[in-house]
Amino acid sequence: MSVSHGTAQDLVRNLLELQSATRRVLKASAAHRELSVVQTTILTLLSCTPGRRAKDIVAESALGASGMSRHLAVLEQLGHVARTPDPADGRAQIVHLTASGRTALESHLRADAESLASRLGDLSEEDAARTSDSLSRLTELFLASLGTAPRTATIPAVPTGAAASHDPVASHDTTDPLHPGASGTAGRGEENTQ
């Protein structure tokens, strides 16, 4: 049984609105961040697929080449990425996530998760889990239609209660960091975000 055209339109509309709302929520906390949403997205892409050429990150993130160059320069200056010559192409460089970059990414993703969780209001754990499962299924379907496998990265779980005070880096969960609220394209079109 296929999805009706009307349902598909509603779904697309809701996903776009969710993407926009998620981006606005994350931008609202930008004043307290070392990294921009775009820089966090770049680190996330590098954590999903280590050792990538900048042009490949540009293609996947929808950032322009000049915007990517600016963001990579800042990330390199902060020590969060390192560049090495591409052995297959002497003109190109491979960008790697450093230990510092992984730590910064985990910190920012944890803070983003806390920010998003604080806005979920009276959504029950069951409803949140069901929504997360549905969004994951949509992501799988979209990626399968493109012939692409899901990207995953290690993302820290947000500690609560006693765990929050005893374990500064809680247990890790393998999920897709680009879908904190089914955004899937965090940072797209935001080259000029600080």
Backbone as CSV, one residue per row, in Angstrom:
resi,resn,N_x,N_y,N_z,CA_x,CA_y,CA_z,C_x,C_y,C_z
1,MET,0.850,-1.177,0.000,0.000,0.000,0.000,0.899,1.245,0.000
2,SER,0.631,2.158,-0.899,1.459,3.355,-0.992,0.791,4.526,-0.264
3,VAL,1.595,5.524,0.022,1.123,6.724,0.720,0.406,7.619,-0.277
4,SER,-0.721,8.183,0.132,-1.467,9.067,-0.758,-0.703,10.374,-0.971
5,HIS,-1.015,11.042,-2.062,-0.358,12.310,-2.386,-0.588,13.343,-1.279
6,GLY,-1.814,13.414,-0.769,-2.131,14.377,0.290,-1.348,14.114,1.566
7,THR,-1.234,12.843,1.947,-0.463,12.489,3.144,1.009,12.807,2.940
8,ALA,1.518,12.511,1.739,2.919,12.820,1.438,3.172,14.321,1.527
9,GLN,2.245,15.126,1.027,2.397,16.589,1.115,2.415,17.042,2.573
10,ASP,1.491,16.513,3.384,1.464,16.865,4.804,2.770,16.477,5.486
11,LEU,3.273,15.292,5.165,4.515,14.810,5.761,5.683,15.718,5.398
12,VAL,5.793,16.067,4.130,6.876,16.955,3.698,6.766,18.306,4.385
13,ARG,5.571,18.861,4.435,5.347,20.151,5.090,5.770,20.078,6.566
14,ASN,5.362,19.001,7.242,5.704,18.852,8.657,7.199,18.663,8.873
15,LEU,7.848,17.915,7.991,9.300,17.727,8.118,10.056,19.033,7.912
16,LEU,9.623,19.818,6.935,10.281,21.104,6.695,10.075,22.054,7.870
17,GLU,8.874,22.049,8.425,8.600,22.900,9.587,9.419,22.442,10.793
18,LEU,9.533,21.131,10.983,10.337,20.590,12.077,11.805,20.953,11.898
19,GLN,12.294,20.855,10.677,13.678,21.240,10.388,13.905,22.704,10.748
20,SER,13.010,23.556,10.322,13.133,24.981,10.597,13.065,25.265,12.094
21,ALA,12.123,24.633,12.784,11.974,24.849,14.224,13.205,24.357,14.980
22,THR,13.721,23.199,14.582,14.913,22.654,15.234,16.094,23.593,15.052
23,ARG,16.266,24.099,13.845,17.366,25.034,13.575,17.225,26.295,14.428
24,ARG,15.991,26.808,14.557,15.775,28.025,15.361,16.064,27.769,16.839
25,VAL,15.665,26.604,17.345,15.936,26.268,18.747,17.442,26.204,18.985
26,LEU,18.162,25.561,18.080,19.614,25.449,18.249,20.298,26.803,18.108
27,LYS,19.809,27.641,17.204,20.386,28.980,17.052,20.127,29.841,18.287
28,ALA,18.994,29.596,18.958,18.657,30.384,20.147,19.698,30.196,21.248
29,SER,20.359,29.042,21.247,21.385,28.795,22.260,22.782,29.127,21.744
30,ALA,22.879,29.727,20.563,24.172,29.976,19.928,25.090,30.883,20.745
31,ALA,24.524,31.773,21.535,25.351,32.694,22.317,26.201,31.951,23.340
32,HIS,25.781,30.749,23.713,26.492,29.982,24.736,27.361,28.892,24.123
33,ARG,27.548,28.947,22.809,28.280,27.897,22.106,29.647,28.382,21.649
34,GLU,30.616,27.500,21.708,31.923,27.796,21.113,31.829,27.642,19.596
35,LEU,31.034,26.669,19.163,30.916,26.352,17.747,29.538,26.714,17.224
36,SER,29.492,27.102,15.964,28.203,27.365,15.325,27.522,26.040,14.995
37,VAL,26.249,26.119,14.653,25.514,24.929,14.228,26.199,24.325,12.997
38,VAL,26.672,25.168,12.087,27.343,24.691,10.879,28.637,23.962,11.235
39,GLN,29.428,24.522,12.124,30.680,23.877,12.525,30.409,22.551,13.232
40,THR,29.363,22.510,14.043,28.979,21.257,14.685,28.579,20.233,13.629
41,THR,27.883,20.669,12.595,27.486,19.775,11.512,28.718,19.219,10.795
42,ILE,29.709,20.062,10.555,30.938,19.611,9.891,31.636,18.551,10.741
43,LEU,31.757,18.811,12.042,32.389,17.828,12.926,31.581,16.525,12.944
44,THR,30.264,16.657,12.906,29.399,15.477,12.883,29.641,14.662,11.624
45,LEU,29.709,15.320,10.477,29.975,14.614,9.221,31.316,13.896,9.280
46,LEU,32.318,14.532,9.877,33.640,13.908,9.996,33.630,12.745,10.981
47,SER,32.777,12.813,11.994,32.702,11.700,12.939,31.988,10.504,12.317
48,CYS,31.079,10.773,11.378,30.346,9.695,10.694,31.225,8.993,9.672
49,THR,32.003,9.773,8.935,32.891,9.235,7.905,34.245,9.922,8.045
50,PRO,35.136,9.331,8.813,36.440,9.966,9.067,37.265,10.141,7.797
51,GLY,38.122,11.152,7.812,39.055,11.387,6.716,38.371,11.674,5.396
52,ARG,37.843,12.879,5.276,37.095,13.238,4.069,37.728,14.447,3.403
53,ARG,37.567,14.526,2.095,38.018,15.716,1.378,36.994,16.824,1.601
54,ALA,37.473,18.053,1.641,36.593,19.203,1.891,35.484,19.270,0.848
55,LYS,35.798,18.977,-0.407,34.775,19.069,-1.453,33.657,18.046,-1.233
56,ASP,33.981,16.895,-0.615,32.954,15.904,-0.306,32.055,16.391,0.826
57,ILE,32.645,17.089,1.785,31.850,17.654,2.878,30.948,18.752,2.319
58,VAL,31.468,19.550,1.401,30.673,20.597,0.755,29.467,19.976,0.069
59,ALA,29.686,18.909,-0.684,28.596,18.264,-1.423,27.530,17.717,-0.483
60,GLU,27.947,17.178,0.638,26.989,16.571,1.555,26.290,17.578,2.441
61,SER,26.938,18.685,2.742,26.370,19.647,3.680,25.607,20.773,2.999
62,ALA,25.765,20.930,1.716,25.144,22.007,0.949,25.709,23.382,1.308
63,LEU,26.883,23.423,1.926,27.582,24.688,2.136,28.338,25.020,0.861
64,GLY,28.554,26.289,0.645,29.385,26.690,-0.480,30.846,26.434,-0.149
65,ALA,31.680,26.361,-1.173,33.101,26.085,-0.969,33.771,27.153,-0.111
66,SER,33.434,28.435,-0.320,34.079,29.492,0.472,33.627,29.423,1.927
67,GLY,32.355,29.125,2.157,31.862,28.982,3.525,32.530,27.812,4.217
68,MET,32.674,26.706,3.487,33.336,25.536,4.062,34.777,25.853,4.405
69,SER,35.453,26.556,3.515,36.845,26.916,3.747,36.985,27.756,5.018
70,ARG,36.079,28.721,5.198,36.094,29.566,6.398,35.890,28.735,7.660
71,HIS,34.869,27.874,7.629,34.562,27.066,8.814,35.687,26.084,9.131
72,LEU,36.269,25.474,8.100,37.371,24.543,8.338,38.590,25.266,8.904
73,ALA,38.839,26.488,8.443,39.969,27.263,8.969,39.787,27.527,10.460
74,VAL,38.572,27.885,10.856,38.291,28.133,12.284,38.445,26.842,13.075
75,LEU,37.879,25.754,12.567,37.958,24.464,13.265,39.407,23.993,13.385
76,GLU,40.202,24.249,12.351,41.619,23.870,12.398,42.364,24.728,13.414
77,GLN,42.055,26.020,13.434,42.691,26.922,14.402,42.360,26.511,15.839
78,LEU,41.131,26.027,16.066,40.724,25.564,17.392,41.315,24.196,17.735
79,GLY,41.908,23.537,16.753,42.490,22.219,16.971,41.479,21.085,16.863
80,HIS,40.296,21.374,16.308,39.243,20.367,16.215,39.331,19.517,14.949
81,VAL,40.024,20.014,13.928,40.274,19.228,12.719,41.736,19.390,12.334
82,ALA,42.221,18.419,11.581,43.572,18.483,11.021,43.467,18.101,9.548
83,ARG,44.342,18.677,8.741,44.349,18.366,7.310,45.664,17.700,6.952
84,THR,45.553,16.688,6.100,46.737,15.992,5.600,46.606,15.890,4.082
85,PRO,47.742,15.787,3.386,47.672,15.648,1.927,46.913,14.376,1.533
86,ASP,46.155,14.468,0.477,45.438,13.316,-0.055,46.433,12.498,-0.873
87,PRO,46.706,11.256,-0.469,47.689,10.456,-1.214,47.255,10.170,-2.651
88,ALA,45.948,10.226,-2.916,45.450,9.946,-4.264,45.474,11.171,-5.171
89,ASP,45.575,12.361,-4.556,45.545,13.604,-5.327,46.349,14.646,-4.569
90,GLY,47.554,14.916,-5.026,48.460,15.830,-4.339,47.923,17.238,-4.148
91,ARG,46.923,17.625,-4.949,46.358,18.974,-4.822,45.318,19.058,-3.716
92,ALA,44.771,17.919,-3.321,43.673,17.898,-2.347,44.188,17.562,-0.950
93,GLN,43.345,17.847,0.039,43.673,17.529,1.421,42.542,16.712,2.034
94,ILE,42.919,15.860,2.971,41.957,15.064,3.720,41.778,15.748,5.077
95,VAL,40.523,15.934,5.469,40.211,16.571,6.750,39.868,15.468,7.749
96,HIS,40.489,15.544,8.915,40.286,14.559,9.975,39.758,15.237,11.229
97,LEU,38.907,14.558,11.950,38.437,15.002,13.252,39.498,14.639,14.278
98,THR,39.902,15.599,15.102,40.905,15.339,16.135,40.205,14.930,17.437
99,ALA,41.001,14.503,18.411,40.452,14.153,19.726,39.759,15.373,20.341
100,SER,40.358,16.532,20.168,39.758,17.775,20.656,38.430,18.033,19.966
101,GLY,38.376,17.768,18.658,37.145,17.952,17.902,36.057,17.014,18.355
102,ARG,36.417,15.752,18.638,35.431,14.785,19.113,34.873,15.215,20.471
103,THR,35.753,15.695,21.348,35.308,16.156,22.665,34.370,17.352,22.525
104,ALA,34.748,18.297,21.664,33.900,19.480,21.441,32.559,19.069,20.839
105,LEU,32.583,18.145,19.890,31.349,17.681,19.262,30.437,17.031,20.298
106,GLU,30.984,16.141,21.115,30.165,15.474,22.126,29.564,16.492,23.095
107,SER,30.348,17.482,23.480,29.858,18.519,24.384,28.702,19.298,23.754
108,HIS,28.866,19.681,22.491,27.827,20.452,21.810,26.578,19.618,21.554
109,LEU,26.749,18.356,21.174,25.585,17.507,20.943,24.825,17.253,22.237
110,ARG,25.567,17.101,23.330,24.925,16.919,24.636,24.126,18.174,25.002
111,ALA,24.729,19.347,24.805,24.034,20.604,25.101,22.820,20.785,24.194
112,ASP,22.959,20.432,22.906,21.834,20.537,21.978,20.697,19.611,22.397
113,ALA,21.051,18.397,22.816,20.024,17.447,23.252,19.293,17.978,24.488
114,GLU,20.041,18.570,25.415,19.409,19.147,26.604,18.483,20.297,26.225
115,SER,18.930,21.133,25.288,18.119,22.261,24.844,16.834,21.780,24.187
116,LEU,16.951,20.773,23.323,15.767,20.243,22.658,14.848,19.537,23.655
117,ALA,15.432,18.750,24.557,14.625,18.009,25.536,13.839,18.952,26.436
118,SER,14.433,20.077,26.779,13.752,21.032,27.662,12.536,21.660,26.999
119,ARG,12.424,21.518,25.686,11.310,22.112,24.947,10.239,21.090,24.547
120,LEU,10.382,19.876,25.012,9.433,18.834,24.631,8.160,18.832,25.475
121,GLY,8.100,19.710,26.457,6.871,19.878,27.234,6.380,18.587,27.844
122,ASP,5.104,18.274,27.631,4.506,17.104,28.273,4.534,15.858,27.386
123,LEU,5.417,15.832,26.409,5.550,14.651,25.557,6.030,13.485,26.417
124,SER,5.315,12.366,26.383,5.697,11.215,27.203,6.908,10.512,26.608
125,GLU,7.562,9.706,27.426,8.700,8.920,26.955,8.268,8.005,25.803
126,GLU,7.104,7.403,25.917,6.600,6.504,24.875,6.360,7.265,23.565
127,ASP,5.730,8.448,23.667,5.483,9.252,22.470,6.796,9.693,21.828
128,ALA,7.755,10.086,22.677,9.055,10.523,22.158,9.762,9.365,21.461
129,ALA,9.719,8.171,22.055,10.370,7.006,21.457,9.685,6.632,20.138
130,ARG,8.361,6.682,20.111,7.614,6.349,18.897,7.943,7.356,17.782
131,THR,8.006,8.639,18.143,8.348,9.675,17.169,9.760,9.466,16.642
132,SER,10.686,9.169,17.548,12.071,8.925,17.145,12.158,7.736,16.194
133,ASP,11.437,6.667,16.512,11.429,5.491,15.631,10.870,5.844,14.252
134,SER,9.794,6.630,14.224,9.192,7.019,12.943,10.142,7.880,12.124
135,LEU,10.824,8.814,12.787,11.774,9.661,12.077,12.951,8.842,11.552
136,SER,13.407,7.871,12.340,14.488,6.992,11.887,14.056,6.188,10.670
137,ARG,12.828,5.714,10.691,12.311,4.943,9.556,12.242,5.811,8.302
138,LEU,11.774,7.055,8.451,11.735,7.970,7.307,13.134,8.210,6.754
139,THR,14.085,8.410,7.650,15.465,8.634,7.230,15.974,7.436,6.443
140,GLU,15.719,6.229,6.960,16.150,5.016,6.264,15.530,4.925,4.872
141,LEU,14.226,5.226,4.780,13.547,5.161,3.481,14.122,6.170,2.492
142,PHE,14.333,7.409,2.960,14.885,8.437,2.084,16.283,8.049,1.610
143,LEU,17.131,7.608,2.545,18.496,7.240,2.172,18.516,6.025,1.255
144,ALA,17.649,5.054,1.517,17.572,3.871,0.654,17.172,4.269,-0.762
145,SER,16.265,5.258,-0.867,15.841,5.701,-2.202,16.983,6.375,-2.959
146,LEU,17.983,6.847,-2.215,19.160,7.470,-2.824,20.310,6.473,-2.988
147,GLY,20.098,5.247,-2.514,21.156,4.242,-2.572,22.257,4.500,-1.579
148,THR,21.919,5.146,-0.467,22.899,5.537,0.537,22.582,4.853,1.862
149,ALA,23.610,4.430,2.562,23.424,3.828,3.884,23.313,4.935,4.928
150,PRO,22.607,4.671,6.017,22.517,5.673,7.091,23.892,5.982,7.666
151,ARG,24.097,7.234,8.018,25.317,7.649,8.706,25.054,7.520,10.188
152,THR,26.036,7.073,10.909,25.901,7.027,12.356,27.174,7.561,12.976
153,ALA,27.030,8.071,14.160,28.170,8.559,14.927,27.868,8.328,16.385
154,THR,28.896,8.243,17.175,28.698,8.065,18.594,28.282,9.394,19.200
155,ILE,27.131,9.372,19.839,26.603,10.573,20.464,26.361,10.281,21.920
156,PRO,26.824,11.147,22.807,26.624,10.883,24.225,25.158,10.997,24.599
157,ALA,24.709,10.077,25.439,23.365,10.194,25.990,23.387,11.331,26.995
158,VAL,22.279,12.020,27.160,22.215,13.118,28.108,21.983,12.528,29.484
159,PRO,22.946,12.702,30.418,22.786,12.124,31.745,21.690,12.836,32.523
160,THR,20.984,12.075,33.320,19.951,12.648,34.180,20.133,12.125,35.584
161,GLY,19.592,12.809,36.529,19.607,12.359,37.926,21.008,12.111,38.429
162,ALA,21.174,10.965,39.120,22.456,10.623,39.720,23.538,10.461,38.661
163,ALA,23.170,9.949,37.511,24.163,9.762,36.442,24.772,11.078,36.018
164,ALA,23.997,12.144,36.066,24.498,13.454,35.645,25.622,13.925,36.550
165,SER,25.544,13.615,37.835,26.564,14.097,38.752,27.768,13.168,38.821
166,HIS,27.627,11.889,38.433,28.721,10.941,38.544,29.466,10.682,37.246
167,ASP,28.810,10.867,36.117,29.415,10.504,34.837,29.329,11.662,33.857
168,PRO,30.410,12.477,33.759,30.341,13.641,32.890,30.164,13.289,31.419
169,VAL,30.621,12.123,30.993,30.373,11.678,29.632,29.618,10.372,29.761
170,ALA,28.290,10.469,29.617,27.426,9.313,29.833,27.648,8.275,28.747
171,SER,26.971,7.150,28.911,27.087,6.077,27.926,26.740,6.598,26.545
172,HIS,27.270,5.940,25.550,27.094,6.406,24.173,26.004,5.631,23.469
173,ASP,25.359,6.309,22.569,24.231,5.795,21.818,24.553,6.015,20.346
174,THR,24.341,5.029,19.517,24.632,5.191,18.097,23.365,5.619,17.381
175,THR,23.332,6.888,17.004,22.203,7.446,16.281,22.719,8.406,15.239
176,ASP,21.827,8.952,14.465,22.235,9.896,13.436,22.174,11.304,13.992
177,PRO,23.327,11.964,14.193,23.368,13.279,14.809,22.739,14.378,13.982
178,LEU,22.517,14.141,12.721,21.919,15.178,11.896,20.413,15.186,12.017
179,HIS,19.877,14.326,12.842,18.430,14.239,12.990,18.000,14.454,14.429
180,PRO,18.460,15.535,15.091,18.029,15.756,16.463,16.536,15.992,16.545
181,GLY,15.946,16.423,15.474,14.511,16.592,15.396,14.111,16.350,13.963
182,ALA,14.728,15.374,13.362,14.510,15.033,11.956,14.962,16.136,11.036
183,SER,15.882,16.948,11.521,16.332,18.035,10.662,17.041,17.485,9.442
184,GLY,17.914,16.513,9.638,18.553,15.847,8.511,19.478,16.724,7.709
185,THR,19.356,18.024,7.831,20.188,18.921,7.058,20.617,20.087,7.935
186,ALA,20.947,19.783,9.159,21.342,20.856,10.064,22.431,21.684,9.428
187,GLY,22.265,22.963,9.443,23.261,23.869,8.931,23.129,24.176,7.461
188,ARG,22.244,23.534,6.730,22.140,23.818,5.306,21.733,25.254,5.079
189,GLY,22.432,25.873,4.163,22.102,27.251,3.814,22.470,28.240,4.894
190,GLU,23.330,27.828,5.838,23.668,28.722,6.935,25.155,29.043,6.938
191,GLU,25.706,29.239,5.776,27.122,29.521,5.675,27.567,30.681,6.546
192,ASN,26.716,31.673,6.671,27.119,32.872,7.368,26.854,32.826,8.857
193,THR,26.390,31.679,9.368,26.185,31.546,10.797,27.549,31.580,11.447
194,GLN,27.666,32.262,12.550,28.976,32.407,13.189,29.435,31.114,13.777
